[in-house]
């Protein structure tokens, strides 16, 4: 995903308009029902599509807005073909993998590749297609065959194949081995696809002779073999590829020199590259650290919170800080862990208490919820910057209701349908039986309230004083509107509500606190390296002691040669 995103970014710096498609060969219709611990984060798009986390990388690197059609799965393709068969669209023919499935894949790619995805509304010049899986997988065979056919449909000069392969380092002396790449290229050529470019992942840069050896056995020139070794950060991958000449190879292979790119668009590309280099440079500088404790349910796999991590990184570098994340498994904060594993319990509390701020992200299920409630309580009582997202907002409400409003039995109907005091309730319009695609999904407007507190609240200032913001949602439960008045009377203000009804709580901010903000939506989905998410920006500013100065209008990047857009 990073190599695909980096390639798209480099093409965009030439002034080209770029879109992306991710192909996942699994049978699921979408990623919505997949466990984060098995497959990583479920990314949500503006149109409500629940997709692979790689589409988040595409949006962040290319600054585009994709749709659910930009994520192709085997389930989607087969459903489309079977629906056509049931309607009689194939006129009695025997429906087969070739040509019907392969044609459906090609038609889908061709249609989506022409759909505008940027603010300019321009039709894309280039479409980056990432085919997930491994060469030789049974489940990806129809897609490989479709791409074999597709290269002839679009023409030789309009199709470039980048093969991503591993060059492992083995043995005591750390010798790089090219045999896995040679074998995968041989298999790929046997299926009718010949790589134009080899992107070789390795822990180290190429040793002497490795590039030439790969060139000789994989039938490409040495200039078409790229070392994608471990970098200081993922933001350096585009820089690494550009230094090795990827733009020149792509320009020659796709005859990009024949394109007439207006000077103003080419200038936009140059500015983008200058901004990106500055952002990558900041990542290598010796900056002060800001430590954030992420108290979650899926901390064993960092990819479960991929967008949260990126949002923290983007916000930190935009305020001249390096982020250090202290991962805290929420259940380790609970009293039961103290009796079962005292060491784990005290280590979890130590990591959280030693942090400059606390973030509680979204999640499903009861496990760890009491630990999240304790984290929200600690942040509120000790004036520690706090950001709650989705479930993180709901646990903040439960904690406040229990300890500040005398509702000792407050809980969520998600975890106890018969609880005496439901602070969080099931949304009436949601299907309680079907799981896939039935949540409140996608971009929804949130309107800041016209109250004395809301007009000057920190989160509204961080959003630039906007009266209405659009953010992406993914939830089935919401704050119980019946207890809102009592919560607000004690200082927990719901400064943002849904713009459609005004009855759904979207943003809360606690009075008399350095930064205690929570949102029902997921602001991490819209973060960009050069334009960080406002709630995350506020958290990092507060954690680094810069929030008051920022809100007063001071320039935090005055010492930088190139200022990032904020």
C-alpha positions in Angstrom: 0.0 0.0 0.0 2.8 2.4 0.8 4.6 1.7 -2.5 1.4 2.2 -4.4 0.7 5.4 -2.5 4.2 6.7 -3.0 4.1 6.0 -6.7 0.8 7.9 -7.0 2.3 10.8 -5.0 5.3 11.1 -7.3 3.1 11.1 -10.4 1.0 13.8 -8.7 4.1 16.0 -8.2 4.4 16.1 -12.0 1.0 17.7 -12.2 -0.9 14.6 -13.0 -4.3 13.8 -11.5 -4.2 10.4 -9.8 -6.8 7.9 -8.5 -6.4 4.5 -6.9 -8.1 1.1 -6.7 -7.4 -1.6 -4.1 -8.3 -5.2 -5.1 -8.8 -7.6 -2.2 -9.4 -11.2 -3.3 -11.3 -12.3 -0.2 -15.0 -13.3 -0.5 -16.3 -10.6 1.9 -18.4 -7.9 0.2 -16.4 -5.3 2.2 -14.2 -5.1 5.3 -17.0 -4.0 7.6 -17.3 -7.4 9.4 -13.6 -8.2 9.6 -11.9 -8.2 13.0 -9.3 -5.5 13.4 -7.0 -8.1 15.0 -7.2 -10.2 11.9 -7.1 -7.7 9.1 -6.2 -4.3 10.7 -8.3 -1.2 10.7 -11.6 -0.9 8.9 -11.3 2.5 7.0 -14.6 4.4 6.3 -15.1 6.6 3.3 -17.3 9.6 2.7 -20.0 7.5 1.1 -20.1 5.1 4.0 -18.0 2.4 2.4 -16.1 0.2 4.9 -12.9 -0.7 3.1 -9.3 -1.9 3.5 -6.9 0.3 5.4 -4.8 0.8 2.3 -7.4 3.2 0.9 -6.6 5.3 3.9 -3.0 5.5 2.7 -4.2 6.5 -0.8 -6.4 9.3 0.6 -3.6 10.6 2.9 -0.8 10.5 0.3 -2.8 11.7 -2.7 -5.3 14.0 -0.9 -8.2 12.5 -2.7 -11.7 11.4 -1.7 -12.4 7.8 -2.8 -15.6 5.8 -2.8 -16.6 2.3 -2.0 -16.1 1.4 -5.7 -12.4 2.1 -5.3 -12.2 -1.2 -3.2 -12.9 -4.3 -5.3 -13.4 -7.6 -3.6 -14.2 -11.1 -4.9 -17.5 -10.8 -3.1 -18.5 -7.6 -5.0 -17.5 -9.0 -8.4 -19.3 -12.3 -7.9 -22.4 -10.6 -6.6 -22.5 -8.3 -9.6 -22.1 -11.2 -12.1 -24.7 -13.4 -10.3 -27.2 -10.5 -10.1 -26.8 -10.0 -13.9 -27.3 -13.7 -14.4 -30.5 -13.7 -12.4 -31.8 -10.8 -14.5 -31.1 -12.7 -17.7 -28.4 -10.2 -18.9 -26.3 -13.0 -20.3 -29.0 -14.2 -22.6 -28.9 -17.8 -21.6 -25.1 -18.2 -21.9 -23.1 -20.4 -19.6 -21.6 -17.9 -17.0 -18.0 -18.7 -16.4 -14.9 -17.2 -14.7 -13.5 -16.5 -18.1 -14.9 -14.3 -19.7 -17.6 -13.1 -17.4 -15.8 -12.6 -14.1 -12.7 -11.3 -15.8 -14.7 -8.9 -17.9 -16.6 -7.7 -14.9 -13.3 -6.9 -13.2 -11.9 -5.0 -16.2 -15.2 -3.1 -16.7 -15.2 -2.1 -13.0 -11.5 -0.9 -13.1 -12.1 1.1 -16.3 -15.2 2.8 -15.0 -13.8 3.7 -11.6 -10.5 4.9 -13.1 -12.3 7.7 -14.9 -14.2 8.9 -11.8 -13.0 12.3 -10.4 -11.7 12.0 -6.9 -10.1 15.4 -6.2 -11.5 18.8 -5.3 -10.7 20.1 -8.8 -13.2 17.6 -10.4 -10.6 16.7 -13.1 -10.8 13.2 -14.6 -7.8 11.2 -13.4 -4.8 10.9 -15.8 -3.4 7.8 -13.9 -5.0 5.0 -11.9 -2.9 3.1 -9.4 -4.3 -0.4 -9.0 -3.0 -2.5 -6.1 -3.7 -6.2 -6.3 -3.4 -7.7 -2.8 -2.3 -11.2 -2.1 0.6 -13.3 -3.4 1.4 -14.6 -6.9 0.0 -18.1 -7.1 -2.9 -17.7 -4.7 -6.0 -19.5 -5.9 -8.3 -16.7 -4.8 -6.4 -14.0 -6.8 -6.2 -16.0 -10.1 -9.2 -14.4 -11.7 -7.8 -10.9 -11.0 -4.4 -11.8 -12.5 -6.0 -13.2 -15.6 -8.2 -10.0 -15.8 -5.0 -7.8 -15.6 -3.4 -10.0 -18.3 -6.3 -9.2 -20.6 -6.5 -5.6 -19.5 -3.0 -4.8 -20.7 -4.2 -5.5 -24.2 -7.5 -3.7 -23.8 -5.8 -0.4 -22.8 -2.6 -0.8 -24.9 1.1 -1.3 -24.1 1.9 2.4 -23.5 -1.0 2.7 -21.0 -0.1 -0.2 -18.7 2.8 -0.5 -16.3 3.3 -3.4 -13.9 5.2 -2.9 -10.7 6.0 -6.2 -8.9 6.6 -5.8 -5.1 8.8 -8.6 -3.8 10.9 -9.4 -0.7 14.6 -9.7 -0.8 15.2 -11.3 2.6 18.4 -11.0 4.6 19.5 -14.4 6.0 22.4 -16.0 7.7 24.9 -14.7 10.3 26.5 -12.4 7.8 23.2 -10.9 6.6 23.4 -12.0 3.0 20.6 -10.8 0.7 18.8 -13.5 -1.3 17.2 -12.9 -4.7 15.7 -16.3 -5.2 12.2 -15.5 -3.9 12.0 -12.6 -6.3 13.3 -14.6 -9.2 10.7 -17.4 -8.4 7.7 -15.0 -8.1 8.7 -13.2 -11.3 8.9 -16.5 -13.1 5.5 -17.5 -11.8 4.0 -14.2 -12.8 5.4 -14.4 -16.3 4.0 -17.9 -16.5 0.6 -16.3 -15.9 1.0 -13.8 -18.7 2.2 -10.7 -16.9 5.8 -9.4 -17.2 6.9 -6.8 -14.6 8.1 -3.5 -15.9 9.5 -2.4 -12.5 10.7 -4.4 -9.5 10.1 -2.8 -6.1 12.2 -4.9 -3.7 11.5 -4.7 0.0 14.4 -5.4 2.3 15.8 -4.4 5.7 18.9 -3.0 4.1 19.9 -1.2 0.8 21.0 -3.4 -2.0 24.4 -5.0 -1.6 26.9 -4.8 -4.5 25.7 -6.8 -7.5 22.1 -7.5 -6.2 20.4 -5.0 -8.6 22.4 -6.4 -11.6 21.6 -10.0 -10.6 17.8 -9.3 -10.3 18.0 -7.4 -13.7 19.7 -10.4 -15.4 17.3 -13.1 -14.1 14.0 -11.1 -14.1 14.4 -9.6 -17.6 14.4 -5.9 -16.7 17.1 -3.3 -16.9 19.0 -2.3 -13.7 17.3 1.1 -13.8 13.9 -0.8 -13.4 15.0 -2.5 -10.1 14.3 -0.4 -7.0 15.5 -1.0 -3.5 12.7 -0.1 -1.0 14.7 -0.7 2.1 13.7 0.3 5.7 13.6 4.1 6.1 13.5 6.5 9.0 9.7 6.8 8.3 7.2 5.8 5.7 7.1 9.4 4.6 10.6 8.9 3.2 9.6 6.2 0.8 8.5 8.6 -2.0 11.9 10.5 -1.5 13.7 7.2 -1.7 12.0 6.1 -4.9 12.5 9.5 -6.6 16.2 9.5 -5.8 16.5 6.1 -7.5 14.8 7.5 -10.7 11.3 6.1 -10.5 9.8 9.1 -12.2 12.1 8.8 -15.1 11.3 5.1 -15.6 7.5 5.8 -15.4 7.8 8.8 -17.8 9.6 6.6 -20.3 7.4 3.6 -19.9 4.1 5.5 -20.1 5.3 8.2 -22.5 4.3 10.9 -20.0 6.4 13.5 -21.9 3.6 13.6 -24.6 1.1 14.9 -22.1 0.3 18.6 -22.1 0.2 19.7 -18.5 -0.8 23.3 -17.9 2.0 25.3 -16.1 -0.2 26.2 -13.1 -1.0 22.5 -12.5 2.7 21.6 -12.9 3.5 24.4 -10.3 1.0 22.8 -7.9 2.9 19.6 -8.2 6.2 21.3 -7.4 4.7 22.9 -4.4 3.3 19.6 -3.2 6.8 18.0 -3.4 8.4 20.9 -1.5 5.8 20.5 1.3 6.3 16.7 1.3 10.0 17.0 1.6 9.7 19.4 4.5 7.3 17.1 6.3 9.7 14.1 5.8 12.6 16.3 7.0 10.8 17.2 10.2 10.4 13.5 11.0 14.2 13.2 11.1 14.9 16.3 13.1 15.6 16.2 16.8 12.3 17.5 18.1 10.8 17.4 21.6 8.6 14.4 22.3 5.0 14.4 23.1 3.8 11.2 24.7 0.2 10.0 24.2 -1.3 7.0 25.9 -3.7 5.2 23.5 -6.0 3.2 25.7 -7.7 0.7 23.4 -9.0 -2.9 22.9 -6.9 -4.0 20.0 -3.4 -2.8 21.0 -1.8 -6.1 20.2 -1.9 -5.1 16.5 -0.9 -1.5 15.8 -2.6 -1.7 12.3 -5.9 -1.9 14.2 -5.4 1.9 14.8 -3.6 2.8 11.6 -5.4 6.0 11.0 -5.2 7.0 14.7 -1.4 6.6 14.5 -1.2 8.6 11.3 -3.4 11.4 12.7 -1.1 11.6 15.8 2.0 11.7 13.6 0.6 14.4 11.3 -0.6 16.6 14.2 2.7 16.2 16.1 5.0 17.1 13.2 2.8 20.1 12.3 3.4 21.5 15.8 7.1 20.6 15.8 7.0 17.5 18.0 7.7 13.9 17.7 5.0 11.5 18.8 5.6 8.7 21.2 2.7 6.4 21.7 2.3 4.4 24.9 0.0 1.5 24.0 -2.2 0.6 27.0 -4.6 -2.4 26.8 -7.8 -1.1 28.4 -8.6 -4.3 30.3 -5.1 -4.1 32.0 -6.3 -1.0 33.9 -9.2 -2.8 35.5 -9.3 -4.1 39.1 -9.7 -7.7 37.9 -6.2 -7.5 36.3 -4.7 -6.2 39.6 -5.7 -9.5 41.3 -4.9 -11.7 38.3 -1.6 -10.1 37.1 -0.5 -7.2 39.4 2.7 -6.5 37.4 0.7 -6.0 34.1 -1.8 -3.9 36.0 0.8 -1.5 37.5 2.8 -1.3 34.3 -0.4 -0.3 32.4 -1.2 2.4 34.9 2.4 3.6 34.9 2.4 4.0 31.1 -0.8 5.9 31.1 0.1 8.2 34.1 3.5 9.0 32.5 1.9 10.3 29.3 1.3 13.9 28.3 -2.2 13.1 27.1 -4.7 10.2 26.7 -6.6 9.1 23.6 -9.4 6.5 23.8 -10.3 5.3 20.3 -13.3 3.4 19.0 -14.1 -0.2 19.4 -16.9 -2.8 19.8 -17.8 -5.1 22.6 -17.7 -4.9 26.4 -14.1 -6.1 27.0 -11.9 -3.3 28.4 -14.7 -0.7 28.7 -14.3 -0.3 32.4 -10.6 0.4 31.8 -11.5 3.1 29.3 -13.9 4.6 31.8 -11.0 4.7 34.4 -8.8 6.4 31.8 -11.4 9.1 31.1 -11.8 9.6 34.9 -8.0 10.0 35.4 -7.8 12.5 32.6 -10.7 14.6 33.9 -9.6 14.6 37.5 -5.9 15.2 36.8 -6.4 17.9 34.1 -4.7 15.7 31.5 -5.5 16.4 27.8 -8.0 13.8 26.6 -9.5 12.9 23.2 -12.2 10.4 23.0 -13.3 8.9 19.6 -16.7 7.1 19.1 -16.6 4.7 22.0 -14.1 7.0 23.7 -16.8 9.7 23.8 -19.4 7.3 25.1 -17.1 6.1 28.0 -16.4 9.8 28.9 -20.1 10.3 29.2 -20.6 7.2 31.3 -17.8 8.2 33.6 -19.1 11.8 34.0 -22.7 10.5 34.6 -21.5 8.1 37.3 -19.1 10.4 39.2 -20.4 13.9 38.6 -24.2 13.4 38.2 -24.9 10.8 40.8 -25.9 8.1 38.2 -24.0 5.3 39.8 -25.5 2.7 37.5 -24.9 4.5 34.3 -23.7 2.3 31.5 -24.2 1.6 27.8 -27.1 -0.4 26.4 -24.6 -2.0 24.0 -23.1 -4.0 26.9 -26.2 -4.3 29.1 -29.6 -4.1 27.4 -31.3 -4.0 30.7 -29.1 -1.4 32.5 -31.0 0.8 34.9 -29.5 4.1 33.7 -28.5 3.8 30.0 -26.2 6.8 29.2 -25.7 5.3 25.7 -28.6 3.9 23.7 -29.2 2.0 20.5 -30.1 4.3 17.6 -33.7 3.7 16.6 -33.1 3.6 12.8 -30.4 0.9 12.9 -31.1 -2.8 12.0 -30.4 -4.8 15.2 -30.0 -8.1 13.4 -27.9 -7.6 10.2 -24.3 -6.7 10.9 -22.7 -5.8 7.5 -23.2 -2.2 6.4 -26.0 -1.4 8.8 -24.3 1.2 11.0 -24.6 5.0 10.8 -21.8 5.3 8.2 -20.0 7.9 6.1 -19.7 11.7 6.1 -22.4 13.5 8.1 -22.7 17.2 9.0 -22.2 18.3 12.6 -23.4 21.8 13.6 -21.9 23.7 16.5 -24.5 25.0 18.9 -25.3 28.6 19.3 -24.6 28.8 23.0 -22.3 31.0 25.0 -19.9 28.2 25.7 -20.0 26.6 22.3 -19.4 29.9 20.4 -15.9 30.2 22.0 -15.1 26.5 22.8 -11.6 25.3 21.9 -12.7 22.6 19.5 -14.6 25.2 17.4 -11.6 27.4 17.3 -9.5 24.5 16.2 -11.9 23.9 13.3 -11.3 27.5 12.3 -14.5 28.9 13.7 -16.7 27.0 11.2 -20.4 26.6 12.2 -20.7 23.2 10.5 -18.1 20.5 9.9 -18.4 17.2 7.9 -16.7 14.1 9.4 -17.0 10.4 8.9 -19.1 8.1 11.3 -19.2 4.4 12.1 -21.5 3.6 15.0 -24.8 2.0 16.2 -25.1 3.6 19.6 -25.4 7.2 20.7 -25.5 9.4 23.9 -28.9 9.2 25.5 -30.5 12.6 24.8 -32.7 12.3 27.9 -29.7 12.9 30.2 -28.0 15.6 28.2 -29.4 18.5 30.2 -28.2 17.2 33.5 -24.7 16.5 32.1 -24.5 20.0 30.7 -25.6 21.5 34.0 -22.5 20.0 35.6 -20.1 21.3 33.0 -20.0 18.6 30.2 -21.1 20.6 27.2 -22.3 19.0 23.9 -21.0 21.8 21.6 -21.8 19.9 18.4 -24.9 18.1 17.4 -26.0 16.5 14.1 -27.2 19.0 11.6 -30.2 16.9 10.5 -32.1 16.7 13.7 -30.1 18.5 16.4 -30.9 15.6 18.7 -27.8 13.5 18.2 -24.7 14.4 20.3 -21.6 14.7 18.2 -18.9 16.7 20.0 -18.4 17.3 23.8 -16.0 19.6 25.6 -15.5 19.8 29.3 -15.5 23.2 31.0 -12.5 24.3 33.1 -10.1 21.7 31.6 -7.0 22.2 29.5 -8.4 20.0 26.8 -11.1 17.4 27.3 -12.8 16.8 24.0 -14.6 13.8 22.5 -16.4 13.1 19.2 -18.9 10.5 18.1 -17.4 10.6 14.7 -13.9 9.4 13.6 -11.8 12.5 12.8 -8.7 10.3 12.1 -10.2 9.3 8.7 -9.8 12.8 7.3 -6.3 13.5 8.6 -3.6 14.5 6.0 0.1 14.9 6.4 -0.1 18.6 5.5 -3.5 19.2 7.0 -3.9 17.4 10.4 -7.3 16.6 11.9 -8.3 19.5 14.3 -9.2 17.3 17.3 -5.8 15.5 17.1 -4.1 18.9 16.6 -5.7 20.2 19.7 -4.6 17.1 21.7 -1.0 17.5 20.6 -1.0 21.2 21.2 -2.4 20.7 24.7 0.0 17.8 25.5 3.0 20.0 24.4 1.8 23.1 26.2 1.2 25.1 23.0 -2.6 25.2 22.8 -3.1 28.6 24.3 -0.4 30.1 22.1 -1.9 28.5 19.0 -5.4 29.7 19.8 -4.0 33.2 20.3 -2.7 33.2 16.8 1.1 32.6 17.3 3.0 30.9 14.5 4.3 27.5 15.7 6.5 26.9 12.7 8.4 30.2 12.5 11.8 28.5 12.4 11.0 26.3 9.5 12.3 27.1 6.0 9.1 25.7 4.5 5.9 26.1 6.5 3.3 23.4 6.3 -0.3 24.3 5.3 -2.4 24.4 8.5 
